[in-house]
Amino acid sequence: MRIHASTVFIPGATSGIGLALALRLRELGSTVVIGGRRGELLDQLAAEHPGLGTVQIDTADAKSIEAAAEEVLAAHPDLDVLVTMAGIMRAEDWTTPEGFLATAEATVTTNLLGPIRLVAAFIEHLRSRPEATIMTVSSGLAFVPLEVTPTYNATKAAVHQLTDSVRLQLAGTSVRMVELVPPAVRTGLMPGQETSDVAMPLEDFVAEVVALLEAHPDADEILVENVKPLRYAEARGVRAEVVASLNSRDPHARQR
Ligand SMILES: NC(=O)c1ccc[n+]([C@@H]2O[C@H](COP(=O)([O-])OP(=O)(O)OC[C@H]3O[C@@H](n4cnc5c(N)ncnc54)[C@H](OP(=O)(O)O)[C@@H]3O)[C@@H](O)[C@H]2O)c1
């Protein structure tokens, strides 16, 4: 992925990692379009950052994805990077159906069906470009489970497997599959996360991601140092200890 001269669409960039990455890529010379459901926030961001493209999109809605894709491609026929950033993370209680069913369905629709439908909407266009990238966004929790968010963990594991599998199918085409695997980062993804001392400061995370993209433009996975204990827990033979530590009630014992 050429971070200095790409044309990038990031659905799921009205806040958090998506917005910080969008603004950094723009500073580095790329053309960036951000997307999300919050229309007023998109208008505000467009006013604050002249030149930043905005498109309203609900990635839980197939029709909204189709309409947004049409709008983005009409305005940016040179689009060559899609980042499937939009995601939700909600606590669940799997001891009763009321505790998880609605949340689980919403999480699968946004975190798994969303990226699948986004790829469907953009793949033919991206294949027509000489070089293109689809960046998916999984999580360290794709590799070790956090007790309170079973469906979130499962959707992120699915995003990892999907990225790996589609990469095999796209070998020999102009489209590369790249997986961004964040550790806990200080955003509004979950209540309390913006101030969590076990989460990475957002600016530090995005700076490390951009440095990795620059240093390793052909990497399949973008892994900051903080996520490696989770990503490689199984390979290092310490998965049980990492799962116990991650789910410890003692915040000082957590390492996510
Ligand atoms: N922060 C972390 O610790 C962490 C760790 C691992 C992975 N991740 C992943 O990183 C991604 C970004 O999360 P974040 O931490 O930056 O959280 P965030 O600040 O809550 O950002 C989530 C973004 O997704 C958008 N979004 C959610 N549902 C959407 C929908 N149905 N349609 C369109 N956009 C939607 C939100 O925009 P609107 O509300 O405007 O729609 C927002 O821009 C997620 O996929 C998350 O799972 C985060």
The ligand as a Gaussian input file, in Angstrom:
#p B3LYP/6-31G(d) Opt

LIG

0 1
 N      -10.053000       0.504000      19.939000
 C       -9.649000      -0.745000      20.111000
 O       -9.192000      -1.116000      21.211000
 C       -9.726000      -1.735000      18.999000
 C       -9.033000      -2.950000      19.137000
 C       -9.115000      -3.879000      18.109000
 C       -9.857000      -3.606000      16.986000
 N      -10.539000      -2.424000      16.882000
 C      -11.352000      -2.193000      15.703000
 O      -11.070000      -0.947000      15.131000
 C      -12.219000      -0.471000      14.419000
 C      -12.488000       0.978000      14.788000
 O      -12.874000       1.026000      16.152000
 P      -12.490000       2.245000      17.123000
 O      -11.773000       1.676000      18.259000
 O      -11.883000       3.343000      16.345000
 O      -13.945000       2.643000      17.690000
 P      -14.902000       3.896000      17.415000
 O      -14.249000       5.180000      17.756000
 O      -16.180000       3.531000      18.094000
 O      -15.095000       3.870000      15.841000
 C      -15.985000       3.019000      15.207000
 C      -16.286000       3.607000      13.852000
 O      -17.114000       2.681000      13.164000
 C      -18.238000       3.360000      12.677000
 N      -19.372000       2.459000      12.620000
 C      -19.850000       1.621000      13.558000
 N      -20.948000       1.002000      13.101000
 C      -21.143000       1.445000      11.826000
 C      -22.106000       1.197000      10.837000
 N      -23.131000       0.348000      11.025000
 N      -22.007000       1.850000       9.661000
 C      -20.980000       2.719000       9.434000
 N      -20.041000       2.993000      10.333000
 C      -20.135000       2.372000      11.525000
 C      -18.466000       4.536000      13.621000
 O      -19.112000       5.589000      12.926000
 P      -20.635000       6.052000      13.103000
 O      -20.993000       5.864000      14.562000
 O      -20.633000       7.471000      12.652000
 O      -21.416000       5.169000      12.200000
 C      -17.035000       4.925000      13.935000
 O      -16.545000       5.795000      12.957000
 C      -13.359000      -1.441000      14.772000
 O      -13.518000      -2.389000      13.719000
 C      -12.841000      -2.136000      16.005000
 O      -13.404000      -3.418000      16.192000
 C      -10.469000      -1.480000      17.845000

